[in-house]
Amino acid sequence: MSHFAQIVRVPGDPILGLMEAYRADTNPDKLDLGVGVYKDAQGLTPIPQAVKLAEQRLVDQQTTKSYVGGHGDPLFTARLAELVLGEDSPALGEQRAAATQTPGGTGALRLAADFIAHSLPGRGIWLSDPTWPIHETLFAAAGLKVGHYPYVNADNRLDVEAMLTALAQLPRGDVVLLHACCHNPTGFDLSQDDWYRVLEVVKARELLPLIDFAYQGFGDGLEQDAWAVRLFAKQLPELLITSSCSKNFGLYRERIGALLVCASNSEQLLNIRSQLASIARNLWSTPPAHGAAIVASILNDSELKALWMSELESMRQRVAGLRLGLVEALQPHGLAERFAHIGVQRGMFSYTGLSPQQVQRLRDEHSVYLVGSGRANVAGLDASRLDQLAGVIAQVCQP
Ligand code: LMR
């Protein structure tokens, strides 16, 4: 008897699969606008100088590789919580908010998902349509009932009215996942007015927000991007936030992130944290230490922090410039208006509005890789190739 013979093959992850297909492509003019990874003008994903310096310090000064605790490196979690919630955060000051270190932002989401499934049974989770594809599978894998609220309309524009109408009808007490900034995959962010309106509905329906904050610093700036998270943390006693250091610290493969919890009081926070430690023990036991030690050294040292902030700001500005550059490059093809939203969207991603067929043609005929939904990682572009990209987009847009 074979134990494994009946196991069927499932399709590979659509985003990670693109990385492999791109690597295997021998066309020297290929362009990778798939996975959400920042690239510099040379097409490389750089290690920030601040990270290099912090790593060197670790090599010189680290004295042990013994396990970190269940909630991770205390210096990392303390500094990261301040980065997210603000140094003057009332919730931190009242000791009713804290972070648990996780393997990447995805680990934080999984920890949140298992916490909801285990400790808040019966609560459904509501995701924007569209959202990051892993949100869909990850919460379902944890056994949660997944629903959707609209986010963009048929013309590929942010549809706040439809979103608010749907949120106002959600079952009382359910969890709503919101993207703090740099919405993945669309790049459309809520305005401050929109956030106030969402907050009102969240309060009225007594929803529990889970805010995914994977791109802090890539939208309008480190502090600006935290605006909505801090508003919610001030206005609501209870909140879940997932944070990632993959993009803003360039630490993708180190898998470093955190789940932050704001609770009504410090006693409740301790209860919740006991549950999180117990769930995490079954998932990954204790988190990987290296990325956390790097982030902690940077955030705890004013010089390294200043260097990192300026490096992050240059990455942010480069991506913002590429957005405008692409719209400009589409101008001679008569497509600037059709794609004007690329200049309005924020962060790495743009929901271009290209159809799956057009995306397929870009890949097959021009070795330009986008996610099938039409999502382009603008941070994968190179200013010297904007005209080339605009030209091939024009070709696949022809009727
Ligand atoms: C993306 O959406 O491309 C990134 O978040 C990377 C990933 O893991 O999918």
Residues whose N, C-alpha, C, O or C-beta is under 5 A from the ligand:
A	BS01	LMR	I15 G34 V35 G36
